[in-house]
Amino acid sequence: MLLSYLSLPWTPKLLYGIITDCFPICGSGKRSYVFIMGMLQATACFCMAFFVFPTAGYVCGLACINSLGGAFMDVVVDGMMVINSRQDPTSGSEELQAYSWAFYGLGGMMGCLISGYFLTGEDANGTPTGNPYICFYIMVFFSAAVGISGLFIDKSLEDNQQDMVQMKFLQRSKFVLSEVGQGLKLKELYSSLMYQTILGAIIPSFGAYVYYY
């Protein structure tokens, strides 16, 4: 159940994209959100690292906040990848996706090795001696680093949003929702959404097998 709660922030990702377009902060719908969500993750991990909570519910709530920050930034970064891929209409998207997933996989393996090292061990009596708090210390550092990096994102990546940023809120919201509506009419998109929904509902994920094991 706790793992299910942690995955919930990744569900309404379409909503996060609408929020970044409708509610730009300081004239930015990308850099500002990377900074805010990075700091949000760092704060949640800081609390989990330095405070002891009486029940798992508090930790689950903080972990959900951390998951929300990651899901939100994922949407923003995907948007920047789309903009960059337009510089090479033929293979830009494929190359950027391959580049992104290569580092995602590398980071995942390093994270598993590092966390496994700190979480493994027992004393002479067989009592576990792993220290999970060190993992949260590391997360605080990297989350803050990612958030700060948002301030240095090339402003040119947001040039296509300048006209929309200058709109009034209602006008901007109407424009964004109409764009979403147009997108949902595309057969390639809604058929993919239907497939993913059915797949997710009836096919256990690889993570479910690993958890059971």
Short mmCIF file of the C-alpha atoms (twelve columns), coordinates in Angstrom:
data_MODEL
# 
_entry.id   MODEL 
# 
loop_
_atom_site.group_PDB 
_atom_site.id 
_atom_site.type_symbol 
_atom_site.label_atom_id 
_atom_site.label_alt_id 
_atom_site.label_comp_id 
_atom_site.label_asym_id 
_atom_site.label_seq_id 
_atom_site.Cartn_x 
_atom_site.Cartn_y 
_atom_site.Cartn_z 
_atom_site.pdbx_PDB_model_num 
ATOM 1   C CA . MET A 1   0.000  0.000   0.000   1 
ATOM 2   C CA . LEU A 2   2.817  2.396   0.848   1 
ATOM 3   C CA . LEU A 3   4.494  1.725   -2.494  1 
ATOM 4   C CA . SER A 4   1.159  2.416   -4.224  1 
ATOM 5   C CA . TYR A 5   0.948  5.794   -2.500  1 
ATOM 6   C CA . LEU A 6   4.481  6.638   -3.622  1 
ATOM 7   C CA . SER A 7   3.549  6.025   -7.256  1 
ATOM 8   C CA . LEU A 8   0.441  8.249   -7.161  1 
ATOM 9   C CA . PRO A 9   2.300  11.543  -7.847  1 
ATOM 10  C CA . TRP A 10  3.433  10.092  -11.191 1 
ATOM 11  C CA . THR A 11  -0.147 9.521   -12.374 1 
ATOM 12  C CA . PRO A 12  -1.452 13.044  -13.261 1 
ATOM 13  C CA . LYS A 13  1.606  14.122  -15.264 1 
ATOM 14  C CA . LEU A 14  -0.601 15.776  -17.894 1 
ATOM 15  C CA . LEU A 15  -1.841 18.092  -15.144 1 
ATOM 16  C CA . TYR A 16  1.724  19.134  -14.291 1 
ATOM 17  C CA . GLY A 17  2.331  20.161  -17.884 1 
ATOM 18  C CA . ILE A 18  -0.833 22.278  -17.859 1 
ATOM 19  C CA . ILE A 19  0.227  23.900  -14.569 1 
ATOM 20  C CA . THR A 20  3.663  24.888  -15.901 1 
ATOM 21  C CA . ASP A 21  2.041  26.500  -18.942 1 
ATOM 22  C CA . CYS A 22  -0.815 28.210  -17.103 1 
ATOM 23  C CA . PHE A 23  1.133  29.359  -14.051 1 
ATOM 24  C CA . PRO A 24  4.581  30.625  -15.108 1 
ATOM 25  C CA . ILE A 25  6.610  31.860  -12.140 1 
ATOM 26  C CA . CYS A 26  8.729  34.987  -12.653 1 
ATOM 27  C CA . GLY A 27  8.067  34.640  -16.371 1 
ATOM 28  C CA . SER A 28  9.379  31.082  -16.455 1 
ATOM 29  C CA . GLY A 29  7.479  27.830  -16.900 1 
ATOM 30  C CA . LYS A 30  10.573 25.624  -16.840 1 
ATOM 31  C CA . ARG A 31  13.570 26.997  -14.960 1 
ATOM 32  C CA . SER A 32  11.505 28.151  -11.990 1 
ATOM 33  C CA . TYR A 33  9.738  24.797  -11.618 1 
ATOM 34  C CA . VAL A 34  12.993 22.822  -11.780 1 
ATOM 35  C CA . PHE A 35  14.349 25.001  -8.967  1 
ATOM 36  C CA . ILE A 36  11.203 24.776  -6.826  1 
ATOM 37  C CA . MET A 37  10.739 21.030  -7.240  1 
ATOM 38  C CA . GLY A 38  14.434 20.338  -6.646  1 
ATOM 39  C CA . MET A 39  14.283 22.296  -3.403  1 
ATOM 40  C CA . LEU A 40  11.035 20.511  -2.486  1 
ATOM 41  C CA . GLN A 41  12.759 17.152  -2.911  1 
ATOM 42  C CA . ALA A 42  15.769 18.316  -0.914  1 
ATOM 43  C CA . THR A 43  13.519 19.521  1.927   1 
ATOM 44  C CA . ALA A 44  11.574 16.249  2.068   1 
ATOM 45  C CA . CYS A 45  14.789 14.187  2.095   1 
ATOM 46  C CA . PHE A 46  16.304 16.498  4.714   1 
ATOM 47  C CA . CYS A 47  13.342 15.852  7.015   1 
ATOM 48  C CA . MET A 48  13.610 12.091  6.500   1 
ATOM 49  C CA . ALA A 49  17.358 12.204  7.146   1 
ATOM 50  C CA . PHE A 50  17.413 14.297  10.317  1 
ATOM 51  C CA . PHE A 51  14.122 13.535  12.076  1 
ATOM 52  C CA . VAL A 52  12.660 10.352  13.557  1 
ATOM 53  C CA . PHE A 53  8.916  9.879   12.995  1 
ATOM 54  C CA . PRO A 54  6.567  7.780   15.152  1 
ATOM 55  C CA . THR A 55  4.752  6.059   12.264  1 
ATOM 56  C CA . ALA A 56  5.393  5.090   8.665   1 
ATOM 57  C CA . GLY A 57  2.646  7.474   7.534   1 
ATOM 58  C CA . TYR A 58  4.797  10.545  8.095   1 
ATOM 59  C CA . VAL A 59  7.685  9.043   6.164   1 
ATOM 60  C CA . CYS A 60  5.312  7.975   3.382   1 
ATOM 61  C CA . GLY A 61  3.970  11.533  3.148   1 
ATOM 62  C CA . LEU A 62  7.467  12.979  2.822   1 
ATOM 63  C CA . ALA A 63  8.396  10.307  0.298   1 
ATOM 64  C CA . CYS A 64  5.299  11.249  -1.732  1 
ATOM 65  C CA . ILE A 65  6.450  14.879  -1.720  1 
ATOM 66  C CA . ASN A 66  9.840  13.712  -2.950  1 
ATOM 67  C CA . SER A 67  8.130  11.628  -5.642  1 
ATOM 68  C CA . LEU A 68  5.977  14.614  -6.655  1 
ATOM 69  C CA . GLY A 69  9.083  16.740  -7.176  1 
ATOM 70  C CA . GLY A 70  10.620 14.064  -9.380  1 
ATOM 71  C CA . ALA A 71  7.459  13.576  -11.453 1 
ATOM 72  C CA . PHE A 72  7.004  17.321  -11.936 1 
ATOM 73  C CA . MET A 73  10.592 17.832  -13.050 1 
ATOM 74  C CA . ASP A 74  10.288 14.856  -15.386 1 
ATOM 75  C CA . VAL A 75  7.504  16.660  -17.241 1 
ATOM 76  C CA . VAL A 76  9.510  19.882  -17.457 1 
ATOM 77  C CA . VAL A 77  12.641 18.110  -18.704 1 
ATOM 78  C CA . ASP A 78  10.601 16.188  -21.287 1 
ATOM 79  C CA . GLY A 79  9.325  19.522  -22.569 1 
ATOM 80  C CA . MET A 80  12.860 20.845  -22.926 1 
ATOM 81  C CA . MET A 81  13.869 17.670  -24.768 1 
ATOM 82  C CA . VAL A 82  11.040 18.203  -27.242 1 
ATOM 83  C CA . ILE A 83  12.243 21.754  -27.895 1 
ATOM 84  C CA . ASN A 84  15.842 20.598  -28.378 1 
ATOM 85  C CA . SER A 85  14.832 17.715  -30.630 1 
ATOM 86  C CA . ARG A 86  13.387 20.195  -33.135 1 
ATOM 87  C CA . GLN A 87  16.925 21.225  -34.017 1 
ATOM 88  C CA . ASP A 88  17.272 17.824  -35.707 1 
ATOM 89  C CA . PRO A 89  13.797 16.837  -37.018 1 
ATOM 90  C CA . THR A 90  15.085 13.560  -38.486 1 
ATOM 91  C CA . SER A 91  16.696 11.850  -35.502 1 
ATOM 92  C CA . GLY A 92  16.882 14.446  -32.728 1 
ATOM 93  C CA . SER A 93  14.128 12.907  -30.647 1 
ATOM 94  C CA . GLU A 94  15.539 9.381   -30.814 1 
ATOM 95  C CA . GLU A 95  19.078 10.489  -30.007 1 
ATOM 96  C CA . LEU A 96  18.020 12.612  -27.034 1 
ATOM 97  C CA . GLN A 97  15.850 9.798   -25.674 1 
ATOM 98  C CA . ALA A 98  18.717 7.333   -25.992 1 
ATOM 99  C CA . TYR A 99  21.069 9.808   -24.310 1 
ATOM 100 C CA . SER A 100 18.586 10.463  -21.499 1 
ATOM 101 C CA . TRP A 101 17.777 6.813   -20.813 1 
ATOM 102 C CA . ALA A 102 21.458 5.836   -20.894 1 
ATOM 103 C CA . PHE A 103 22.189 8.202   -18.025 1 
ATOM 104 C CA . TYR A 104 18.964 7.193   -16.292 1 
ATOM 105 C CA . GLY A 105 20.082 3.562   -16.368 1 
ATOM 106 C CA . LEU A 106 23.611 4.420   -15.268 1 
ATOM 107 C CA . GLY A 107 22.294 6.508   -12.390 1 
ATOM 108 C CA . GLY A 108 19.887 3.747   -11.389 1 
ATOM 109 C CA . MET A 109 22.652 1.150   -11.213 1 
ATOM 110 C CA . MET A 110 24.923 3.456   -9.215  1 
ATOM 111 C CA . GLY A 111 22.071 4.301   -6.861  1 
ATOM 112 C CA . CYS A 112 21.299 0.625   -6.249  1 
ATOM 113 C CA . LEU A 113 24.955 -0.163  -5.567  1 
ATOM 114 C CA . ILE A 114 25.420 2.772   -3.199  1 
ATOM 115 C CA . SER A 115 22.174 2.227   -1.281  1 
ATOM 116 C CA . GLY A 116 22.839 -1.520  -1.124  1 
ATOM 117 C CA . TYR A 117 26.251 -0.841  0.426   1 
ATOM 118 C CA . PHE A 118 24.830 1.379   3.162   1 
ATOM 119 C CA . LEU A 119 21.799 -0.806  3.871   1 
ATOM 120 C CA . THR A 120 23.709 -4.101  4.117   1 
ATOM 121 C CA . GLY A 121 25.413 -5.458  7.207   1 
ATOM 122 C CA . GLU A 122 24.777 -7.066  10.572  1 
ATOM 123 C CA . ASP A 123 26.580 -7.429  13.861  1 
ATOM 124 C CA . ALA A 124 27.746 -10.619 15.550  1 
ATOM 125 C CA . ASN A 125 24.229 -11.262 16.870  1 
ATOM 126 C CA . GLY A 126 22.656 -11.001 13.418  1 
ATOM 127 C CA . THR A 127 21.088 -7.590  14.066  1 
ATOM 128 C CA . PRO A 128 20.984 -5.431  10.905  1 
ATOM 129 C CA . THR A 129 23.426 -2.544  11.063  1 
ATOM 130 C CA . GLY A 130 22.551 -0.817  7.792   1 
ATOM 131 C CA . ASN A 131 22.093 2.943   7.916   1 
ATOM 132 C CA . PRO A 132 19.375 4.171   5.528   1 
ATOM 133 C CA . TYR A 133 19.808 7.772   6.662   1 
ATOM 134 C CA . ILE A 134 23.023 8.102   4.659   1 
ATOM 135 C CA . CYS A 135 20.962 7.524   1.496   1 
ATOM 136 C CA . PHE A 136 18.760 10.474  2.421   1 
ATOM 137 C CA . TYR A 137 21.833 12.661  3.069   1 
ATOM 138 C CA . ILE A 138 22.993 11.896  -0.462  1 
ATOM 139 C CA . MET A 139 19.506 12.644  -1.843  1 
ATOM 140 C CA . VAL A 140 19.475 16.039  -0.116  1 
ATOM 141 C CA . PHE A 141 22.709 16.974  -1.883  1 
ATOM 142 C CA . PHE A 142 21.693 15.798  -5.347  1 
ATOM 143 C CA . SER A 143 18.140 17.189  -5.143  1 
ATOM 144 C CA . ALA A 144 19.469 20.602  -4.154  1 
ATOM 145 C CA . ALA A 145 22.076 20.428  -6.948  1 
ATOM 146 C CA . VAL A 146 19.382 19.646  -9.532  1 
ATOM 147 C CA . GLY A 147 17.192 22.463  -8.208  1 
ATOM 148 C CA . ILE A 148 20.026 24.996  -8.358  1 
ATOM 149 C CA . SER A 149 20.902 23.825  -11.880 1 
ATOM 150 C CA . GLY A 150 17.422 24.965  -12.923 1 
ATOM 151 C CA . LEU A 151 18.561 28.562  -12.460 1 
ATOM 152 C CA . PHE A 152 21.227 28.028  -15.129 1 
ATOM 153 C CA . ILE A 153 19.014 26.477  -17.807 1 
ATOM 154 C CA . ASP A 154 19.365 28.313  -21.120 1 
ATOM 155 C CA . LYS A 155 16.605 30.908  -21.291 1 
ATOM 156 C CA . SER A 156 16.314 30.342  -25.046 1 
ATOM 157 C CA . LEU A 157 14.499 27.083  -24.281 1 
ATOM 158 C CA . GLU A 158 11.569 29.204  -23.141 1 
ATOM 159 C CA . ASP A 159 11.486 31.584  -26.094 1 
ATOM 160 C CA . ASN A 160 8.518  29.714  -27.581 1 
ATOM 161 C CA . GLN A 161 6.498  30.488  -24.440 1 
ATOM 162 C CA . GLN A 162 7.034  34.227  -24.320 1 
ATOM 163 C CA . ASP A 163 3.860  35.067  -26.247 1 
ATOM 164 C CA . MET A 164 1.841  32.819  -23.959 1 
ATOM 165 C CA . VAL A 165 3.423  34.228  -20.787 1 
ATOM 166 C CA . GLN A 166 2.267  37.700  -21.819 1 
ATOM 167 C CA . MET A 167 -1.358 36.539  -22.074 1 
ATOM 168 C CA . LYS A 168 -3.788 37.075  -19.240 1 
ATOM 169 C CA . PHE A 169 -4.418 34.052  -17.049 1 
ATOM 170 C CA . LEU A 170 -7.840 33.126  -18.452 1 
ATOM 171 C CA . GLN A 171 -6.691 33.629  -22.026 1 
ATOM 172 C CA . ARG A 172 -3.576 31.550  -21.385 1 
ATOM 173 C CA . SER A 173 -5.551 28.770  -19.686 1 
ATOM 174 C CA . LYS A 174 -8.068 28.622  -22.527 1 
ATOM 175 C CA . PHE A 175 -5.252 28.395  -25.058 1 
ATOM 176 C CA . VAL A 176 -3.440 25.590  -23.181 1 
ATOM 177 C CA . LEU A 177 -6.600 23.523  -22.654 1 
ATOM 178 C CA . SER A 178 -7.566 23.918  -26.311 1 
ATOM 179 C CA . GLU A 179 -4.106 22.649  -27.318 1 
ATOM 180 C CA . VAL A 180 -4.535 19.642  -25.024 1 
ATOM 181 C CA . GLY A 181 -7.964 19.002  -26.534 1 
ATOM 182 C CA . GLN A 182 -6.536 19.111  -30.043 1 
ATOM 183 C CA . GLY A 183 -3.813 16.685  -29.041 1 
ATOM 184 C CA . LEU A 184 -6.276 14.201  -27.581 1 
ATOM 185 C CA . LYS A 185 -8.074 14.080  -30.947 1 
ATOM 186 C CA . LEU A 186 -5.000 12.605  -32.621 1 
ATOM 187 C CA . LYS A 187 -5.474 8.897   -33.238 1 
ATOM 188 C CA . GLU A 188 -1.809 8.177   -32.526 1 
ATOM 189 C CA . LEU A 189 -2.133 9.782   -29.113 1 
ATOM 190 C CA . TYR A 190 -5.476 8.534   -27.831 1 
ATOM 191 C CA . SER A 191 -4.850 4.998   -29.081 1 
ATOM 192 C CA . SER A 192 -1.524 5.005   -27.208 1 
ATOM 193 C CA . LEU A 193 -3.244 6.333   -24.082 1 
ATOM 194 C CA . MET A 194 -5.859 3.594   -24.265 1 
ATOM 195 C CA . TYR A 195 -3.167 0.951   -24.692 1 
ATOM 196 C CA . GLN A 196 -1.116 2.249   -21.760 1 
ATOM 197 C CA . THR A 197 -4.196 2.457   -19.523 1 
ATOM 198 C CA . ILE A 198 -5.267 -1.120  -20.258 1 
ATOM 199 C CA . LEU A 199 -1.691 -2.364  -19.987 1 
ATOM 200 C CA . GLY A 200 -1.164 -0.704  -16.629 1 
ATOM 201 C CA . ALA A 201 -4.469 -2.014  -15.275 1 
ATOM 202 C CA . ILE A 202 -4.097 -5.707  -16.127 1 
ATOM 203 C CA . ILE A 203 -0.353 -6.441  -16.511 1 
ATOM 204 C CA . PRO A 204 1.832  -6.548  -13.374 1 
ATOM 205 C CA . SER A 205 4.878  -4.331  -13.734 1 
ATOM 206 C CA . PHE A 206 8.420  -5.617  -13.455 1 
ATOM 207 C CA . GLY A 207 8.674  -3.753  -10.156 1 
ATOM 208 C CA . ALA A 208 5.780  -5.799  -8.799  1 
ATOM 209 C CA . TYR A 209 7.649  -9.032  -9.513  1 
ATOM 210 C CA . VAL A 210 10.807 -7.682  -7.886  1 
ATOM 211 C CA . TYR A 211 8.853  -6.580  -4.799  1 
ATOM 212 C CA . TYR A 212 7.227  -10.003 -4.477  1 
ATOM 213 C CA . TYR A 213 10.599 -11.706 -4.801  1 
# 
